[in-house]
Amino acid sequence: MQALYQWQSTGQGTLTIEAQFLEDDGMKKADIPYFQDIFTNLPEKLGEIDPLLEACLDRSVEQLNPVERAILRIATYELRFRQDVPWRVVINEAIELAKDFGAAGAHKYVNGVLDKLHRNLEANADKSD
């Protein structure tokens, strides 16, 4: 989440930010391939992620608090492209990130948005079956 926040806020290249994070001792506990998957692919898929997310928002993606935007984009990526991760885990992790890094009450907003997004994705999957 912090790497994506930095990318959104600074406009630095993803390779530069990724290198900074991979050198960080705090990454020793992280799942590096998972981090690299999300951080490499999410920016490339914003054209698909943001419209999915925006359909569940009460404002544009760009009007979101930058921390909440990063959290919601990651969760949207995971719900859409990482079916190996259970949707409940994705939503719970996003809520916890919002509690730790977001504004007061952000976790409630994140929960509502992702619940709606999950239902939308499920409905679309049922239609395509």
C-alpha atoms as a printed R data frame, in Angstrom:
    type eleno elety resid chain resno       x       y       z
1   ATOM     1    CA   MET     A     1   0.000   0.000   0.000
2   ATOM     2    CA   GLN     A     2   2.807   2.398   0.847
3   ATOM     3    CA   ALA     A     3   4.546   1.799  -2.480
4   ATOM     4    CA   LEU     A     4   1.336   2.453  -4.406
5   ATOM     5    CA   TYR     A     5   0.676   5.568  -2.318
6   ATOM     6    CA   GLN     A     6   4.175   6.816  -3.169
7   ATOM     7    CA   TRP     A     7   3.624   6.109  -6.869
8   ATOM     8    CA   GLN     A     8   0.276   7.964  -6.863
9   ATOM     9    CA   SER     A     9   1.673  10.921  -4.927
10  ATOM    10    CA   THR     A    10   5.058  11.446  -6.549
11  ATOM    11    CA   GLY     A    11   4.741  10.149 -10.086
12  ATOM    12    CA   GLN     A    12   8.059   8.324  -9.661
13  ATOM    13    CA   GLY     A    13   8.595   5.297 -11.834
14  ATOM    14    CA   THR     A    14   7.448   1.973 -10.456
15  ATOM    15    CA   LEU     A    15  10.894   0.406 -10.919
16  ATOM    16    CA   THR     A    16  12.506   3.111  -8.766
17  ATOM    17    CA   ILE     A    17   9.920   2.726  -6.010
18  ATOM    18    CA   GLU     A    18  10.050  -1.070  -6.153
19  ATOM    19    CA   ALA     A    19  13.851  -0.998  -5.758
20  ATOM    20    CA   GLN     A    20  13.531   1.295  -2.724
21  ATOM    21    CA   PHE     A    21  11.039  -1.018  -1.064
22  ATOM    22    CA   LEU     A    22  12.975  -4.189  -1.848
23  ATOM    23    CA   GLU     A    23  16.027  -2.698  -0.106
24  ATOM    24    CA   ASP     A    24  13.951  -1.917   3.011
25  ATOM    25    CA   ASP     A    25  14.476  -4.270   5.962
26  ATOM    26    CA   GLY     A    26  10.730  -4.157   6.627
27  ATOM    27    CA   MET     A    27  10.188  -6.169   3.440
28  ATOM    28    CA   LYS     A    28  11.865  -9.246   4.917
29  ATOM    29    CA   LYS     A    29   8.473 -10.415   6.209
30  ATOM    30    CA   ALA     A    30   6.656  -9.554   2.970
31  ATOM    31    CA   ASP     A    31   5.680 -11.939   0.199
32  ATOM    32    CA   ILE     A    32   7.987 -10.400  -2.421
33  ATOM    33    CA   PRO     A    33   6.494 -12.098  -5.513
34  ATOM    34    CA   TYR     A    34   3.001 -11.019  -4.417
35  ATOM    35    CA   PHE     A    35   4.206  -7.437  -3.827
36  ATOM    36    CA   GLN     A    36   5.853  -7.400  -7.250
37  ATOM    37    CA   ASP     A    37   2.749  -8.788  -8.956
38  ATOM    38    CA   ILE     A    38   0.500  -6.125  -7.520
39  ATOM    39    CA   PHE     A    39   2.926  -3.243  -7.831
40  ATOM    40    CA   THR     A    40   3.942  -4.118 -11.393
41  ATOM    41    CA   ASN     A    41   0.514  -4.977 -12.776
42  ATOM    42    CA   LEU     A    42  -1.846  -2.664 -10.921
43  ATOM    43    CA   PRO     A    43  -0.645   0.563 -12.602
44  ATOM    44    CA   GLU     A    44  -0.972  -1.123 -16.006
45  ATOM    45    CA   LYS     A    45  -4.557  -2.147 -15.227
46  ATOM    46    CA   LEU     A    46  -5.847   1.184 -13.887
47  ATOM    47    CA   GLY     A    47  -7.969   1.535 -17.019
48  ATOM    48    CA   GLU     A    48  -9.943  -1.483 -15.863
49  ATOM    49    CA   ILE     A    49  -9.596  -1.067 -12.085
50  ATOM    50    CA   ASP     A    50 -10.745   2.538 -11.738
51  ATOM    51    CA   PRO     A    51 -14.039   2.098 -13.645
52  ATOM    52    CA   LEU     A    52 -14.881  -0.979 -11.541
53  ATOM    53    CA   LEU     A    53 -14.127   0.989  -8.422
54  ATOM    54    CA   GLU     A    54 -15.872   4.166  -9.543
55  ATOM    55    CA   ALA     A    55 -19.120   2.240 -10.106
56  ATOM    56    CA   CYS     A    56 -19.154   1.671  -6.337
57  ATOM    57    CA   LEU     A    57 -18.183   5.163  -5.201
58  ATOM    58    CA   ASP     A    58 -20.096   8.302  -4.360
59  ATOM    59    CA   ARG     A    59 -17.377  10.419  -6.018
60  ATOM    60    CA   SER     A    60 -14.607  10.000  -8.570
61  ATOM    61    CA   VAL     A    61 -11.551   7.894  -7.796
62  ATOM    62    CA   GLU     A    62  -9.387  11.007  -7.954
63  ATOM    63    CA   GLN     A    63 -11.485  12.688  -5.249
64  ATOM    64    CA   LEU     A    64 -10.716   9.925  -2.754
65  ATOM    65    CA   ASN     A    65  -8.260  10.464   0.054
66  ATOM    66    CA   PRO     A    66  -4.909   9.255  -1.403
67  ATOM    67    CA   VAL     A    67  -4.472   6.546   1.247
68  ATOM    68    CA   GLU     A    68  -7.974   5.226   0.732
69  ATOM    69    CA   ARG     A    69  -7.482   5.388  -3.039
70  ATOM    70    CA   ALA     A    70  -4.381   3.199  -2.754
71  ATOM    71    CA   ILE     A    71  -6.139   0.720  -0.467
72  ATOM    72    CA   LEU     A    72  -9.208   0.497  -2.693
73  ATOM    73    CA   ARG     A    73  -7.146   0.101  -5.860
74  ATOM    74    CA   ILE     A    74  -5.151  -2.744  -4.348
75  ATOM    75    CA   ALA     A    75  -8.272  -4.504  -3.120
76  ATOM    76    CA   THR     A    76  -9.973  -4.009  -6.492
77  ATOM    77    CA   TYR     A    77  -6.952  -5.501  -8.242
78  ATOM    78    CA   GLU     A    78  -6.989  -8.475  -5.889
79  ATOM    79    CA   LEU     A    79 -10.736  -9.058  -6.197
80  ATOM    80    CA   ARG     A    80 -10.562  -8.862  -9.994
81  ATOM    81    CA   PHE     A    81  -7.244 -10.508 -10.832
82  ATOM    82    CA   ARG     A    82  -6.192 -12.601  -7.824
83  ATOM    83    CA   GLN     A    83  -8.950 -15.156  -7.417
84  ATOM    84    CA   ASP     A    84  -6.460 -17.271  -5.448
85  ATOM    85    CA   VAL     A    85  -7.060 -14.918  -2.515
86  ATOM    86    CA   PRO     A    86 -10.474 -15.323  -0.860
87  ATOM    87    CA   TRP     A    87 -12.622 -12.212  -1.201
88  ATOM    88    CA   ARG     A    88 -13.226 -12.079   2.556
89  ATOM    89    CA   VAL     A    89  -9.467 -11.941   3.149
90  ATOM    90    CA   VAL     A    90  -9.072  -9.128   0.602
91  ATOM    91    CA   ILE     A    91 -11.811  -7.058   2.210
92  ATOM    92    CA   ASN     A    92 -10.583  -7.730   5.749
93  ATOM    93    CA   GLU     A    93  -7.008  -6.744   4.859
94  ATOM    94    CA   ALA     A    94  -8.240  -3.543   3.217
95  ATOM    95    CA   ILE     A    95 -10.287  -2.676   6.312
96  ATOM    96    CA   GLU     A    96  -7.266  -3.250   8.543
97  ATOM    97    CA   LEU     A    97  -5.091  -1.045   6.313
98  ATOM    98    CA   ALA     A    98  -7.745   1.676   6.432
99  ATOM    99    CA   LYS     A    99  -7.854   1.447  10.232
100 ATOM   100    CA   ASP     A   100  -4.055   1.722  10.440
101 ATOM   101    CA   PHE     A   101  -3.381   4.337   7.760
102 ATOM   102    CA   GLY     A   102  -6.676   5.945   6.722
103 ATOM   103    CA   ALA     A   103  -8.658   8.816   8.135
104 ATOM   104    CA   ALA     A   104 -11.003   8.298  11.077
105 ATOM   105    CA   GLY     A   105 -13.858   6.073   9.969
106 ATOM   106    CA   ALA     A   106 -12.218   5.263   6.622
107 ATOM   107    CA   HIS     A   107 -12.493   1.546   7.332
108 ATOM   108    CA   LYS     A   108 -16.305   1.780   7.227
109 ATOM   109    CA   TYR     A   109 -16.219   3.486   3.839
110 ATOM   110    CA   VAL     A   110 -13.693   0.968   2.482
111 ATOM   111    CA   ASN     A   111 -15.832  -1.900   3.744
112 ATOM   112    CA   GLY     A   112 -18.974  -0.545   2.064
113 ATOM   113    CA   VAL     A   113 -17.256   0.118  -1.253
114 ATOM   114    CA   LEU     A   114 -15.582  -3.287  -1.388
115 ATOM   115    CA   ASP     A   115 -18.735  -5.121  -0.371
116 ATOM   116    CA   LYS     A   116 -20.554  -3.481  -3.273
117 ATOM   117    CA   LEU     A   117 -17.637  -4.171  -5.621
118 ATOM   118    CA   HIS     A   118 -17.553  -7.834  -4.645
119 ATOM   119    CA   ARG     A   119 -21.297  -8.168  -5.295
120 ATOM   120    CA   ASN     A   120 -20.894  -6.442  -8.690
121 ATOM   121    CA   LEU     A   121 -18.041  -8.759  -9.690
122 ATOM   122    CA   GLU     A   122 -20.010 -11.819  -8.584
123 ATOM   123    CA   ALA     A   123 -23.075 -10.681 -10.538
124 ATOM   124    CA   ASN     A   124 -20.978 -10.126 -13.663
125 ATOM   125    CA   ALA     A   125 -19.337 -13.550 -13.256
126 ATOM   126    CA   ASP     A   126 -22.780 -15.179 -13.004
127 ATOM   127    CA   LYS     A   127 -23.885 -13.445 -16.221
128 ATOM   128    CA   SER     A   128 -20.859 -14.717 -18.136
129 ATOM   129    CA   ASP     A   129 -21.355 -18.346 -17.059
